[in-house]
Amino acid sequence: MTADGTIYLTSDTELFVPVSDDPQQGQVNRWRLRNGVGYRMNFKTRLEALYVWTSKKNSSGRFATASQAIDFRVKLAF
């Protein structure tokens, strides 16, 4: 990913755990997955398009889709 003109894939996951004295609150209640593609124009400029999927635990204790989004990013290094 160090050459100009490189196309790359990116992915990450976030887990959300509420902080509380209640022992039941110490469990994952939401998570987010981001997948996308990026393009390195040059050392200082990158473009990315990401699909963001957020899921949260519902009243029955199962995870269900809470939101979906497309995220376009322009990353500039100074």
Distance bins in CASP14 RR format, pairs under 12 A and 6 or more apart:
PFRMAT RR
TARGET T0000
AUTHOR 0000-0000-0000
RMODE 2
METHOD distances of the structure
MODEL  1
1 7 0 0 0 0 1 0 0 0 0 0 0
1 8 1 0 1 0 0 0 0 0 0 0 0
1 9 0 0 0 0 0 1 0 0 0 0 0
1 10 0 0 0 0 1 0 0 0 0 0 0
1 38 0 0 0 0 1 0 0 0 0 0 0
1 39 0 0 0 0 0 1 0 0 0 0 0
1 40 1 0 0 1 0 0 0 0 0 0 0
1 43 0 0 0 0 0 1 0 0 0 0 0
1 46 0 0 0 0 1 0 0 0 0 0 0
2 8 0 0 0 0 0 1 0 0 0 0 0
2 40 0 0 0 0 1 0 0 0 0 0 0
2 42 0 0 0 0 0 1 0 0 0 0 0
2 43 0 0 0 0 1 0 0 0 0 0 0
2 46 0 0 0 0 0 1 0 0 0 0 0
3 39 0 0 0 0 0 1 0 0 0 0 0
3 40 1 0 0 1 0 0 0 0 0 0 0
3 41 0 0 0 0 0 1 0 0 0 0 0
3 42 0 0 0 0 0 1 0 0 0 0 0
3 43 0 0 0 0 0 1 0 0 0 0 0
4 39 0 0 0 0 1 0 0 0 0 0 0
4 40 1 0 0 1 0 0 0 0 0 0 0
4 41 1 0 0 1 0 0 0 0 0 0 0
4 42 1 0 1 0 0 0 0 0 0 0 0
4 43 1 0 0 1 0 0 0 0 0 0 0
4 44 0 0 0 0 0 1 0 0 0 0 0
4 45 0 0 0 0 1 0 0 0 0 0 0
4 46 0 0 0 0 0 1 0 0 0 0 0
5 38 0 0 0 0 0 1 0 0 0 0 0
5 39 1 0 0 1 0 0 0 0 0 0 0
5 40 1 0 1 0 0 0 0 0 0 0 0
5 41 1 0 0 1 0 0 0 0 0 0 0
5 42 0 0 0 0 1 0 0 0 0 0 0
5 43 0 0 0 0 0 1 0 0 0 0 0
5 45 0 0 0 0 0 1 0 0 0 0 0
5 46 0 0 0 0 1 0 0 0 0 0 0
5 47 0 0 0 0 0 1 0 0 0 0 0
6 37 0 0 0 0 0 1 0 0 0 0 0
6 38 0 0 0 0 1 0 0 0 0 0 0
6 39 1 0 0 1 0 0 0 0 0 0 0
6 40 1 0 1 0 0 0 0 0 0 0 0
6 41 0 0 0 0 1 0 0 0 0 0 0
6 42 0 0 0 0 0 1 0 0 0 0 0
6 43 0 0 0 0 0 1 0 0 0 0 0
6 46 0 0 0 0 1 0 0 0 0 0 0
6 47 0 0 0 0 0 1 0 0 0 0 0
7 36 0 0 0 0 0 1 0 0 0 0 0
7 37 1 0 0 1 0 0 0 0 0 0 0
7 38 1 0 0 1 0 0 0 0 0 0 0
7 39 1 0 1 0 0 0 0 0 0 0 0
7 40 1 0 0 1 0 0 0 0 0 0 0
7 41 0 0 0 0 0 1 0 0 0 0 0
7 46 0 0 0 0 0 1 0 0 0 0 0
7 47 0 0 0 0 1 0 0 0 0 0 0
7 48 0 0 0 0 0 1 0 0 0 0 0
7 49 0 0 0 0 0 1 0 0 0 0 0
8 36 0 0 0 0 1 0 0 0 0 0 0
8 37 1 0 0 1 0 0 0 0 0 0 0
8 38 1 0 1 0 0 0 0 0 0 0 0
8 39 1 0 0 1 0 0 0 0 0 0 0
8 40 1 0 0 1 0 0 0 0 0 0 0
8 46 0 0 0 0 1 0 0 0 0 0 0
8 47 0 0 0 0 0 1 0 0 0 0 0
8 48 0 0 0 0 1 0 0 0 0 0 0
8 49 0 0 0 0 0 1 0 0 0 0 0
9 34 0 0 0 0 0 1 0 0 0 0 0
9 35 1 0 0 1 0 0 0 0 0 0 0
9 36 1 0 0 1 0 0 0 0 0 0 0
9 37 1 0 1 0 0 0 0 0 0 0 0
9 38 1 0 0 1 0 0 0 0 0 0 0
9 39 0 0 0 0 0 1 0 0 0 0 0
9 48 0 0 0 0 0 1 0 0 0 0 0
9 49 0 0 0 0 0 1 0 0 0 0 0
9 50 0 0 0 0 0 1 0 0 0 0 0
9 51 0 0 0 0 0 1 0 0 0 0 0
10 33 0 0 0 0 0 1 0 0 0 0 0
10 34 1 0 0 1 0 0 0 0 0 0 0
10 35 1 0 0 1 0 0 0 0 0 0 0
10 36 1 0 1 0 0 0 0 0 0 0 0
10 37 1 0 0 1 0 0 0 0 0 0 0
10 38 1 0 0 1 0 0 0 0 0 0 0
10 39 0 0 0 0 0 1 0 0 0 0 0
10 40 0 0 0 0 0 1 0 0 0 0 0
10 46 0 0 0 0 1 0 0 0 0 0 0
10 47 0 0 0 0 0 1 0 0 0 0 0
10 48 1 0 0 1 0 0 0 0 0 0 0
10 49 0 0 0 0 1 0 0 0 0 0 0
10 50 1 0 0 1 0 0 0 0 0 0 0
10 51 0 0 0 0 0 1 0 0 0 0 0
10 52 0 0 0 0 0 1 0 0 0 0 0
10 71 0 0 0 0 0 1 0 0 0 0 0
10 73 0 0 0 0 1 0 0 0 0 0 0
10 75 0 0 0 0 0 1 0 0 0 0 0
11 32 0 0 0 0 0 1 0 0 0 0 0
11 33 1 0 0 1 0 0 0 0 0 0 0
11 34 1 0 0 1 0 0 0 0 0 0 0
11 35 1 0 1 0 0 0 0 0 0 0 0
11 36 1 0 0 1 0 0 0 0 0 0 0
11 37 0 0 0 0 0 1 0 0 0 0 0
11 38 0 0 0 0 0 1 0 0 0 0 0
11 48 0 0 0 0 0 1 0 0 0 0 0
11 50 0 0 0 0 1 0 0 0 0 0 0
11 51 0 0 0 0 1 0 0 0 0 0 0
11 52 0 0 0 0 0 1 0 0 0 0 0
11 53 0 0 0 0 0 1 0 0 0 0 0
12 31 0 0 0 0 0 1 0 0 0 0 0
12 32 0 0 0 0 1 0 0 0 0 0 0
12 33 1 0 0 1 0 0 0 0 0 0 0
12 34 1 0 1 0 0 0 0 0 0 0 0
12 35 0 0 0 0 1 0 0 0 0 0 0
12 36 0 0 0 0 1 0 0 0 0 0 0
12 48 0 0 0 0 0 1 0 0 0 0 0
12 50 0 0 0 0 1 0 0 0 0 0 0
12 51 0 0 0 0 0 1 0 0 0 0 0
12 52 0 0 0 0 0 1 0 0 0 0 0
12 53 0 0 0 0 0 1 0 0 0 0 0
12 71 0 0 0 0 0 1 0 0 0 0 0
13 28 0 0 0 0 0 1 0 0 0 0 0
13 30 0 0 0 0 0 1 0 0 0 0 0
13 31 1 0 0 1 0 0 0 0 0 0 0
13 32 1 0 0 1 0 0 0 0 0 0 0
13 33 1 0 1 0 0 0 0 0 0 0 0
13 34 1 0 0 1 0 0 0 0 0 0 0
13 35 0 0 0 0 1 0 0 0 0 0 0
13 52 0 0 0 0 0 1 0 0 0 0 0
13 53 0 0 0 0 1 0 0 0 0 0 0
13 54 0 0 0 0 0 1 0 0 0 0 0
13 55 0 0 0 0 0 1 0 0 0 0 0
14 28 0 0 0 0 0 1 0 0 0 0 0
14 30 0 0 0 0 1 0 0 0 0 0 0
14 31 1 0 0 1 0 0 0 0 0 0 0
14 32 1 0 1 0 0 0 0 0 0 0 0
14 33 0 0 0 0 1 0 0 0 0 0 0
14 34 0 0 0 0 1 0 0 0 0 0 0
14 52 0 0 0 0 0 1 0 0 0 0 0
14 53 0 0 0 0 0 1 0 0 0 0 0
14 54 0 0 0 0 1 0 0 0 0 0 0
14 55 0 0 0 0 0 1 0 0 0 0 0
15 26 0 0 0 0 0 1 0 0 0 0 0
15 27 0 0 0 0 1 0 0 0 0 0 0
15 28 1 0 1 0 0 0 0 0 0 0 0
15 29 0 0 0 0 1 0 0 0 0 0 0
15 30 1 0 0 1 0 0 0 0 0 0 0
15 31 1 0 1 0 0 0 0 0 0 0 0
15 32 0 0 0 0 1 0 0 0 0 0 0
15 33 0 0 0 0 0 1 0 0 0 0 0
15 54 0 0 0 0 0 1 0 0 0 0 0
15 55 0 0 0 0 0 1 0 0 0 0 0
15 56 0 0 0 0 0 1 0 0 0 0 0
15 57 0 0 0 0 0 1 0 0 0 0 0
15 63 0 0 0 0 0 1 0 0 0 0 0
16 25 0 0 0 0 0 1 0 0 0 0 0
16 26 0 0 0 0 0 1 0 0 0 0 0
16 27 0 0 0 0 0 1 0 0 0 0 0
16 28 1 0 0 1 0 0 0 0 0 0 0
16 29 1 0 0 1 0 0 0 0 0 0 0
16 30 1 0 1 0 0 0 0 0 0 0 0
16 31 1 0 0 1 0 0 0 0 0 0 0
16 32 1 0 0 1 0 0 0 0 0 0 0
16 54 0 0 0 0 1 0 0 0 0 0 0
16 55 0 0 0 0 0 1 0 0 0 0 0
16 56 0 0 0 0 1 0 0 0 0 0 0
16 57 0 0 0 0 1 0 0 0 0 0 0
16 63 0 0 0 0 0 1 0 0 0 0 0
16 66 0 0 0 0 0 1 0 0 0 0 0
17 24 0 0 0 0 0 1 0 0 0 0 0
17 25 0 0 0 0 1 0 0 0 0 0 0
17 26 1 0 1 0 0 0 0 0 0 0 0
17 27 1 0 0 1 0 0 0 0 0 0 0
17 28 1 0 1 0 0 0 0 0 0 0 0
17 29 1 0 0 1 0 0 0 0 0 0 0
17 30 0 0 0 0 1 0 0 0 0 0 0
17 31 0 0 0 0 1 0 0 0 0 0 0
17 57 0 0 0 0 0 1 0 0 0 0 0
18 24 0 0 0 0 1 0 0 0 0 0 0
18 25 1 0 1 0 0 0 0 0 0 0 0
18 26 1 0 0 1 0 0 0 0 0 0 0
18 27 0 0 0 0 1 0 0 0 0 0 0
18 28 0 0 0 0 1 0 0 0 0 0 0
18 29 1 0 0 1 0 0 0 0 0 0 0
18 30 0 0 0 0 1 0 0 0 0 0 0
18 56 0 0 0 0 0 1 0 0 0 0 0
18 57 0 0 0 0 0 1 0 0 0 0 0
19 25 1 0 0 1 0 0 0 0 0 0 0
19 26 1 0 0 1 0 0 0 0 0 0 0
19 27 0 0 0 0 0 1 0 0 0 0 0
19 29 0 0 0 0 0 1 0 0 0 0 0
20 26 1 0 0 1 0 0 0 0 0 0 0
20 27 0 0 0 0 0 1 0 0 0 0 0
20 29 0 0 0 0 0 1 0 0 0 0 0
22 29 0 0 0 0 0 1 0 0 0 0 0
24 57 0 0 0 0 0 1 0 0 0 0 0
24 61 0 0 0 0 0 1 0 0 0 0 0
25 57 0 0 0 0 0 1 0 0 0 0 0
26 57 0 0 0 0 0 1 0 0 0 0 0
27 57 0 0 0 0 1 0 0 0 0 0 0
27 61 0 0 0 0 1 0 0 0 0 0 0
27 63 0 0 0 0 0 1 0 0 0 0 0
28 55 0 0 0 0 0 1 0 0 0 0 0
28 56 0 0 0 0 1 0 0 0 0 0 0
28 57 1 0 0 1 0 0 0 0 0 0 0
28 61 0 0 0 0 0 1 0 0 0 0 0
28 63 0 0 0 0 1 0 0 0 0 0 0
29 54 0 0 0 0 0 1 0 0 0 0 0
29 55 0 0 0 0 0 1 0 0 0 0 0
29 56 1 0 0 1 0 0 0 0 0 0 0
29 57 1 0 1 0 0 0 0 0 0 0 0
29 58 0 0 0 0 1 0 0 0 0 0 0
29 59 0 0 0 0 0 1 0 0 0 0 0
29 61 0 0 0 0 1 0 0 0 0 0 0
29 62 0 0 0 0 0 1 0 0 0 0 0
29 63 0 0 0 0 1 0 0 0 0 0 0
29 64 0 0 0 0 0 1 0 0 0 0 0
29 66 0 0 0 0 0 1 0 0 0 0 0
30 53 0 0 0 0 0 1 0 0 0 0 0
30 54 1 0 0 1 0 0 0 0 0 0 0
30 55 1 0 0 1 0 0 0 0 0 0 0
30 56 1 0 1 0 0 0 0 0 0 0 0
30 57 1 0 0 1 0 0 0 0 0 0 0
30 58 0 0 0 0 0 1 0 0 0 0 0
30 61 0 0 0 0 0 1 0 0 0 0 0
30 63 0 0 0 0 1 0 0 0 0 0 0
30 64 0 0 0 0 0 1 0 0 0 0 0
30 65 0 0 0 0 0 1 0 0 0 0 0
30 66 1 0 0 1 0 0 0 0 0 0 0
30 67 0 0 0 0 0 1 0 0 0 0 0
31 52 0 0 0 0 0 1 0 0 0 0 0
31 53 0 0 0 0 1 0 0 0 0 0 0
31 54 1 0 0 1 0 0 0 0 0 0 0
31 55 1 0 1 0 0 0 0 0 0 0 0
31 56 1 0 0 1 0 0 0 0 0 0 0
31 57 0 0 0 0 1 0 0 0 0 0 0
31 63 1 0 0 1 0 0 0 0 0 0 0
31 64 0 0 0 0 0 1 0 0 0 0 0
31 65 0 0 0 0 0 1 0 0 0 0 0
31 66 0 0 0 0 1 0 0 0 0 0 0
32 50 0 0 0 0 0 1 0 0 0 0 0
32 51 0 0 0 0 0 1 0 0 0 0 0
32 52 1 0 0 1 0 0 0 0 0 0 0
32 53 1 0 0 1 0 0 0 0 0 0 0
32 54 1 0 1 0 0 0 0 0 0 0 0
32 55 1 0 0 1 0 0 0 0 0 0 0
32 56 0 0 0 0 1 0 0 0 0 0 0
32 63 0 0 0 0 0 1 0 0 0 0 0
32 65 0 0 0 0 0 1 0 0 0 0 0
32 66 0 0 0 0 1 0 0 0 0 0 0
32 67 0 0 0 0 1 0 0 0 0 0 0
32 68 0 0 0 0 0 1 0 0 0 0 0
32 69 0 0 0 0 1 0 0 0 0 0 0
32 71 0 0 0 0 0 1 0 0 0 0 0
33 50 0 0 0 0 1 0 0 0 0 0 0
33 51 0 0 0 0 1 0 0 0 0 0 0
33 52 1 0 0 1 0 0 0 0 0 0 0
33 53 1 0 1 0 0 0 0 0 0 0 0
33 54 1 0 0 1 0 0 0 0 0 0 0
33 55 1 0 0 1 0 0 0 0 0 0 0
33 63 0 0 0 0 0 1 0 0 0 0 0
33 65 0 0 0 0 0 1 0 0 0 0 0
33 66 0 0 0 0 0 1 0 0 0 0 0
33 67 0 0 0 0 0 1 0 0 0 0 0
33 68 0 0 0 0 0 1 0 0 0 0 0
33 69 0 0 0 0 0 1 0 0 0 0 0
34 48 0 0 0 0 1 0 0 0 0 0 0
34 49 0 0 0 0 0 1 0 0 0 0 0
34 50 1 0 1 0 0 0 0 0 0 0 0
34 51 1 0 0 1 0 0 0 0 0 0 0
34 52 1 0 1 0 0 0 0 0 0 0 0
34 53 1 0 0 1 0 0 0 0 0 0 0
34 54 0 0 0 0 1 0 0 0 0 0 0
34 68 0 0 0 0 0 1 0 0 0 0 0
34 69 0 0 0 0 1 0 0 0 0 0 0
34 70 0 0 0 0 0 1 0 0 0 0 0
34 71 1 0 0 1 0 0 0 0 0 0 0
34 73 0 0 0 0 0 1 0 0 0 0 0
35 48 0 0 0 0 0 1 0 0 0 0 0
35 49 0 0 0 0 0 1 0 0 0 0 0
35 50 1 0 0 1 0 0 0 0 0 0 0
35 51 1 0 1 0 0 0 0 0 0 0 0
35 52 0 0 0 0 1 0 0 0 0 0 0
35 53 0 0 0 0 1 0 0 0 0 0 0
35 68 0 0 0 0 0 1 0 0 0 0 0
35 69 0 0 0 0 0 1 0 0 0 0 0
35 70 0 0 0 0 0 1 0 0 0 0 0
35 71 0 0 0 0 0 1 0 0 0 0 0
36 47 0 0 0 0 0 1 0 0 0 0 0
36 48 1 0 0 1 0 0 0 0 0 0 0
36 49 1 0 0 1 0 0 0 0 0 0 0
36 50 1 0 1 0 0 0 0 0 0 0 0
36 51 1 0 0 1 0 0 0 0 0 0 0
36 52 0 0 0 0 1 0 0 0 0 0 0
36 53 0 0 0 0 0 1 0 0 0 0 0
36 70 0 0 0 0 1 0 0 0 0 0 0
36 71 0 0 0 0 1 0 0 0 0 0 0
36 72 0 0 0 0 0 1 0 0 0 0 0
36 73 0 0 0 0 1 0 0 0 0 0 0
37 46 0 0 0 0 0 1 0 0 0 0 0
37 47 0 0 0 0 1 0 0 0 0 0 0
37 48 1 0 0 1 0 0 0 0 0 0 0
37 49 1 0 1 0 0 0 0 0 0 0 0
37 50 0 0 0 0 1 0 0 0 0 0 0
37 51 0 0 0 0 1 0 0 0 0 0 0
37 70 0 0 0 0 0 1 0 0 0 0 0
37 71 0 0 0 0 0 1 0 0 0 0 0
37 72 0 0 0 0 0 1 0 0 0 0 0
37 73 0 0 0 0 0 1 0 0 0 0 0
38 45 0 0 0 0 0 1 0 0 0 0 0
38 46 1 0 0 1 0 0 0 0 0 0 0
38 47 1 0 0 1 0 0 0 0 0 0 0
38 48 1 0 1 0 0 0 0 0 0 0 0
38 49 1 0 0 1 0 0 0 0 0 0 0
38 50 0 0 0 0 1 0 0 0 0 0 0
38 71 0 0 0 0 0 1 0 0 0 0 0
38 72 0 0 0 0 0 1 0 0 0 0 0
38 73 0 0 0 0 1 0 0 0 0 0 0
38 74 0 0 0 0 0 1 0 0 0 0 0
38 75 0 0 0 0 1 0 0 0 0 0 0
39 45 0 0 0 0 1 0 0 0 0 0 0
39 46 1 0 0 1 0 0 0 0 0 0 0
39 47 1 0 1 0 0 0 0 0 0 0 0
39 48 1 0 0 1 0 0 0 0 0 0 0
39 49 0 0 0 0 1 0 0 0 0 0 0
39 72 0 0 0 0 0 1 0 0 0 0 0
39 73 0 0 0 0 0 1 0 0 0 0 0
39 74 0 0 0 0 0 1 0 0 0 0 0
39 75 0 0 0 0 0 1 0 0 0 0 0
40 46 1 0 1 0 0 0 0 0 0 0 0
40 47 0 0 0 0 1 0 0 0 0 0 0
40 48 0 0 0 0 1 0 0 0 0 0 0
40 75 0 0 0 0 1 0 0 0 0 0 0
40 77 0 0 0 0 0 1 0 0 0 0 0
41 47 1 0 0 1 0 0 0 0 0 0 0
41 48 0 0 0 0 0 1 0 0 0 0 0
41 74 0 0 0 0 1 0 0 0 0 0 0
41 75 0 0 0 0 1 0 0 0 0 0 0
41 76 0 0 0 0 0 1 0 0 0 0 0
41 77 0 0 0 0 0 1 0 0 0 0 0
42 75 0 0 0 0 0 1 0 0 0 0 0
42 76 0 0 0 0 0 1 0 0 0 0 0
42 77 0 0 0 0 1 0 0 0 0 0 0
43 75 0 0 0 0 0 1 0 0 0 0 0
43 76 0 0 0 0 0 1 0 0 0 0 0
43 77 1 0 0 1 0 0 0 0 0 0 0
43 78 0 0 0 0 0 1 0 0 0 0 0
44 74 0 0 0 0 0 1 0 0 0 0 0
44 75 0 0 0 0 1 0 0 0 0 0 0
44 76 1 0 0 1 0 0 0 0 0 0 0
44 77 1 0 1 0 0 0 0 0 0 0 0
44 78 1 0 0 1 0 0 0 0 0 0 0
45 73 0 0 0 0 0 1 0 0 0 0 0
45 74 1 0 0 1 0 0 0 0 0 0 0
45 75 1 0 0 1 0 0 0 0 0 0 0
45 76 1 0 1 0 0 0 0 0 0 0 0
45 77 1 0 0 1 0 0 0 0 0 0 0
45 78 0 0 0 0 0 1 0 0 0 0 0
46 72 0 0 0 0 0 1 0 0 0 0 0
46 73 1 0 0 1 0 0 0 0 0 0 0
46 74 1 0 0 1 0 0 0 0 0 0 0
46 75 1 0 1 0 0 0 0 0 0 0 0
46 76 0 0 0 0 1 0 0 0 0 0 0
46 77 0 0 0 0 1 0 0 0 0 0 0
47 71 0 0 0 0 0 1 0 0 0 0 0
47 72 1 0 0 1 0 0 0 0 0 0 0
47 73 1 0 0 1 0 0 0 0 0 0 0
47 74 1 0 1 0 0 0 0 0 0 0 0
47 75 1 0 0 1 0 0 0 0 0 0 0
47 76 0 0 0 0 0 1 0 0 0 0 0
48 70 0 0 0 0 0 1 0 0 0 0 0
48 71 1 0 0 1 0 0 0 0 0 0 0
48 72 1 0 0 1 0 0 0 0 0 0 0
48 73 1 0 1 0 0 0 0 0 0 0 0
48 74 0 0 0 0 1 0 0 0 0 0 0
48 75 1 0 0 1 0 0 0 0 0 0 0
49 69 0 0 0 0 0 1 0 0 0 0 0
49 70 1 0 0 1 0 0 0 0 0 0 0
49 71 1 0 0 1 0 0 0 0 0 0 0
49 72 1 0 1 0 0 0 0 0 0 0 0
49 73 1 0 0 1 0 0 0 0 0 0 0
49 74 0 0 0 0 0 1 0 0 0 0 0
50 68 0 0 0 0 0 1 0 0 0 0 0
50 69 0 0 0 0 1 0 0 0 0 0 0
50 70 1 0 0 1 0 0 0 0 0 0 0
50 71 1 0 1 0 0 0 0 0 0 0 0
50 72 1 0 0 1 0 0 0 0 0 0 0
50 73 1 0 0 1 0 0 0 0 0 0 0
50 75 0 0 0 0 0 1 0 0 0 0 0
51 67 0 0 0 0 0 1 0 0 0 0 0
51 68 1 0 0 1 0 0 0 0 0 0 0
51 69 1 0 0 1 0 0 0 0 0 0 0
51 70 1 0 0 1 0 0 0 0 0 0 0
51 71 1 0 0 1 0 0 0 0 0 0 0
51 72 0 0 0 0 0 1 0 0 0 0 0
52 65 0 0 0 0 0 1 0 0 0 0 0
52 66 0 0 0 0 0 1 0 0 0 0 0
52 67 1 0 0 1 0 0 0 0 0 0 0
52 68 1 0 0 1 0 0 0 0 0 0 0
52 69 1 0 1 0 0 0 0 0 0 0 0
52 70 1 0 0 1 0 0 0 0 0 0 0
52 71 1 0 1 0 0 0 0 0 0 0 0
52 72 0 0 0 0 0 1 0 0 0 0 0
52 73 0 0 0 0 0 1 0 0 0 0 0
53 63 0 0 0 0 0 1 0 0 0 0 0
53 64 0 0 0 0 0 1 0 0 0 0 0
53 65 1 0 0 1 0 0 0 0 0 0 0
53 66 0 0 0 0 1 0 0 0 0 0 0
53 67 1 0 0 1 0 0 0 0 0 0 0
53 68 1 0 1 0 0 0 0 0 0 0 0
53 69 0 0 0 0 1 0 0 0 0 0 0
53 70 0 0 0 0 0 1 0 0 0 0 0
53 71 0 0 0 0 0 1 0 0 0 0 0
54 63 0 0 0 0 0 1 0 0 0 0 0
54 64 0 0 0 0 0 1 0 0 0 0 0
54 65 1 0 0 1 0 0 0 0 0 0 0
54 66 1 0 1 0 0 0 0 0 0 0 0
54 67 1 0 1 0 0 0 0 0 0 0 0
54 68 1 0 0 1 0 0 0 0 0 0 0
54 69 1 0 0 1 0 0 0 0 0 0 0
54 71 0 0 0 0 0 1 0 0 0 0 0
55 61 0 0 0 0 0 1 0 0 0 0 0
55 62 0 0 0 0 1 0 0 0 0 0 0
55 63 1 0 1 0 0 0 0 0 0 0 0
55 64 1 0 0 1 0 0 0 0 0 0 0
55 65 1 0 1 0 0 0 0 0 0 0 0
55 66 1 0 1 0 0 0 0 0 0 0 0
55 67 0 0 0 0 1 0 0 0 0 0 0
55 68 0 0 0 0 1 0 0 0 0 0 0
56 62 0 0 0 0 0 1 0 0 0 0 0
56 63 1 0 0 1 0 0 0 0 0 0 0
56 64 1 0 0 1 0 0 0 0 0 0 0
56 65 0 0 0 0 1 0 0 0 0 0 0
56 66 1 0 1 0 0 0 0 0 0 0 0
56 67 0 0 0 0 1 0 0 0 0 0 0
57 63 1 0 1 0 0 0 0 0 0 0 0
57 64 1 0 0 1 0 0 0 0 0 0 0
57 65 0 0 0 0 0 1 0 0 0 0 0
57 66 0 0 0 0 1 0 0 0 0 0 0
58 64 1 0 1 0 0 0 0 0 0 0 0
58 65 0 0 0 0 0 1 0 0 0 0 0
58 66 0 0 0 0 1 0 0 0 0 0 0
END
